[in-house]
């Protein structure tokens, strides 16, 4: 019995395995071969290396074996879906903001998730599906990095724009311009009402 060469294939898309049809080994016997079988009944092989043992039996019950390796490589990157961008948020005095979480999946499983925030904000963490927290005024970019159990990596990013705080100023108004106090109406002198103008600085 002589086994065929080792088999090396990539995983079936979306699966942590591959379907493989093996070529039977070359066999012969002085009196005749009765059967050739292997110890792997299914044609589906998991990611990694599976050693298949082939057994040949002759017509008088004598047996011999050989080994054939089937190696399935996971070359599929994780699927990552970042929150839709840009995320525009009004200024909060607390400086804390809630951001929608990353959604990620993988055919064989996710090993690590991390993110890094750069721009107006600089911070990062491991184990981070959720980037909610402190953000500075201005534009920050969250970059998520997802690594699966076989070292395949995928990334995605989301832009977060925190508006400037609103600042309102109201200028003093004088009813009597000579000797009068600001924002004061004098009965019998000057107008009986005052008009104020508010000036707003910042983004709504």
C-alpha positions as CSV (number, residue, x, y, z in Angstrom):
1,X,0.0,0.0,0.0
2,X,1.3,3.4,-1.0
3,X,-0.7,6.5,0.1
4,X,-1.2,9.5,-2.1
5,X,0.5,12.8,-1.5
6,X,-0.6,15.0,1.5
7,X,-3.6,17.2,0.7
8,X,-3.5,20.9,1.5
9,X,-6.6,23.1,0.9
10,X,-8.2,26.3,2.2
11,X,-11.4,26.3,4.2
12,X,-14.8,26.4,2.5
13,X,-16.0,30.0,2.6
14,X,-18.0,30.6,5.8
15,X,-17.0,27.2,7.3
16,X,-14.3,26.1,9.7
17,X,-13.7,23.1,7.5
18,X,-13.4,21.9,4.0
19,X,-14.9,19.2,1.9
20,X,-12.1,16.9,0.5
21,X,-12.3,13.9,-1.8
22,X,-9.2,11.8,-1.2
23,X,-7.6,9.6,-3.9
24,X,-7.3,6.0,-2.7
25,X,-3.8,4.6,-2.2
26,X,-2.0,2.3,-4.6
27,X,-2.4,-1.3,-3.5
28,X,-1.4,-4.8,-4.6
29,X,-1.2,-8.3,-3.2
30,X,0.1,-11.6,-4.3
31,X,-3.3,-13.3,-3.9
32,X,-5.6,-10.3,-4.4
33,X,-6.9,-7.3,-2.5
34,X,-10.2,-7.6,-0.7
35,X,-10.8,-4.1,0.6
36,X,-9.3,-0.6,1.0
37,X,-10.7,1.6,3.7
38,X,-9.7,4.6,5.8
39,X,-10.6,5.7,9.3
40,X,-12.2,9.0,8.3
41,X,-15.7,8.2,7.2
42,X,-16.7,11.8,6.3
43,X,-15.5,14.0,3.5
44,X,-15.5,17.1,5.7
45,X,-12.2,17.9,7.4
46,X,-11.8,20.5,10.1
47,X,-9.2,23.4,10.0
48,X,-5.9,22.0,11.0
49,X,-4.1,18.7,10.1
50,X,-6.0,15.4,10.1
51,X,-4.0,12.2,9.7
52,X,-6.0,9.6,7.7
53,X,-5.0,6.0,8.1
54,X,-5.7,3.8,5.1
55,X,-5.9,0.0,5.6
56,X,-5.7,-2.6,2.8
57,X,-6.8,-6.2,3.5
58,X,-6.0,-9.1,1.2
59,X,-8.2,-12.1,0.4
60,X,-6.7,-14.0,3.3
61,X,-7.1,-11.4,6.0
62,X,-3.6,-9.9,5.9
63,X,-3.5,-6.2,6.4
64,X,-1.2,-3.2,5.8
65,X,-1.6,0.5,6.5
66,X,-0.2,3.9,5.4
67,X,-0.9,7.5,6.5
68,X,-2.0,10.5,4.6
69,X,-2.2,14.0,6.0
70,X,-5.1,16.4,5.1
71,X,-4.3,20.0,6.1
72,X,-7.1,22.6,5.9
73,X,-6.0,26.2,6.3
74,X,-8.3,29.0,7.5
75,X,-7.5,32.0,5.3
76,X,-10.9,33.8,5.8
77,X,-10.8,37.2,7.5
78,X,-13.3,38.0,10.2
79,X,-16.5,39.9,9.1
80,X,-16.6,43.3,10.8
81,X,-19.4,45.9,10.7
82,X,-18.5,49.2,12.2
83,X,-21.2,51.7,13.3
84,X,-22.4,53.8,10.4
85,X,-20.4,57.0,10.1
86,X,-20.1,59.8,10.6
87,X,-21.5,59.9,14.1
88,X,-22.3,63.6,15.0
89,X,-23.1,64.3,18.6
90,X,-23.9,67.5,20.5
91,X,-21.5,68.6,23.1
92,X,-22.0,67.1,26.6
93,X,-20.4,68.8,29.7
94,X,-19.6,65.3,31.0
95,X,-17.4,64.6,28.0
96,X,-18.9,61.0,27.9
97,X,-20.7,59.7,24.8
98,X,-22.4,56.5,23.8
99,X,-21.3,54.9,20.6
100,X,-23.0,51.9,18.9
101,X,-21.0,48.7,19.3
102,X,-18.9,46.9,16.7
103,X,-20.5,43.8,15.2
104,X,-18.0,41.0,14.3
105,X,-18.1,37.3,13.4
106,X,-15.8,34.7,12.1
107,X,-16.1,31.2,10.5
108,X,-13.8,29.7,13.2
109,X,-14.1,32.1,16.0
110,X,-12.8,35.5,17.2
111,X,-9.7,35.6,19.4
112,X,-9.3,39.3,20.1
113,X,-11.0,42.6,19.5
114,X,-9.3,46.0,20.1
115,X,-9.8,49.6,19.1
116,X,-7.7,52.7,19.0
117,X,-9.1,56.3,18.9
118,X,-7.1,59.0,17.3
119,X,-7.7,62.6,16.4
120,X,-9.4,64.9,18.8
121,X,-9.3,62.0,21.3
122,X,-6.5,59.5,21.9
123,X,-7.2,56.3,23.7
124,X,-7.5,52.6,23.1
125,X,-8.2,49.2,24.7
126,X,-8.3,45.5,24.1
127,X,-11.4,43.5,24.4
128,X,-13.2,46.5,22.9
129,X,-16.4,46.0,21.0
130,X,-17.7,49.1,22.8
131,X,-15.8,52.4,22.2
132,X,-18.2,54.5,24.3
133,X,-16.6,56.8,26.7
134,X,-14.7,60.1,26.6
135,X,-14.4,62.1,23.4
136,X,-12.9,65.5,22.9
137,X,-14.5,68.2,20.8
138,X,-13.7,67.8,17.2
139,X,-13.3,64.7,14.9
140,X,-12.0,61.4,16.2
141,X,-11.6,58.2,14.3
142,X,-12.2,54.8,16.0
143,X,-10.2,51.9,14.3
144,X,-11.3,48.5,15.4
145,X,-9.0,45.5,14.8
146,X,-10.4,42.0,14.9
147,X,-8.2,38.9,15.0
148,X,-9.6,35.4,14.6
149,X,-8.4,32.2,16.2
150,X,-6.0,31.5,13.3
151,X,-4.4,34.9,13.0
152,X,-6.5,36.4,10.2
153,X,-7.1,40.1,10.8
154,X,-9.7,42.6,9.6
155,X,-10.3,46.2,10.5
156,X,-12.9,48.9,10.1
157,X,-13.3,52.5,11.2
158,X,-15.9,55.0,12.4
159,X,-15.6,58.8,12.5
160,X,-17.0,60.6,15.5
161,X,-17.6,64.3,15.4
162,X,-18.3,66.1,18.7
163,X,-19.8,69.6,18.2
164,X,-18.4,72.6,19.9
165,X,-20.3,73.7,23.0
166,X,-22.8,76.5,22.4
167,X,-21.8,79.9,23.9
168,X,-24.5,82.6,24.1
169,X,-23.7,86.2,24.8
170,X,-26.2,89.1,25.2
171,X,-24.9,92.6,25.0
172,X,-26.0,95.3,27.4
173,X,-28.6,97.7,26.0
174,X,-29.0,101.3,27.2
175,X,-32.4,103.1,27.3
176,X,-30.8,106.3,28.2
177,X,-27.4,106.8,26.6
178,X,-26.2,109.6,28.8
179,X,-25.8,108.7,32.5
180,X,-28.2,105.7,32.3
181,X,-27.5,102.3,33.7
182,X,-27.4,99.4,31.3
183,X,-30.6,97.3,30.9
184,X,-32.7,99.9,32.7
185,X,-35.9,101.6,31.7
186,X,-36.6,105.1,33.1
187,X,-40.2,106.1,33.3
188,X,-40.7,109.3,31.4
189,X,-37.2,109.1,29.8
190,X,-36.3,107.2,26.7
191,X,-38.1,104.1,25.3
192,X,-40.5,102.0,27.3
193,X,-39.0,98.7,26.0
194,X,-35.6,97.4,25.1
195,X,-34.6,94.9,22.4
196,X,-31.8,92.4,23.2
197,X,-29.7,90.5,20.7
198,X,-28.3,87.1,21.5
199,X,-25.2,85.9,19.8
200,X,-24.6,82.2,19.6
201,X,-21.2,80.7,18.9
202,X,-20.7,77.0,18.3
203,X,-22.4,74.2,16.3
204,X,-25.9,73.2,16.9
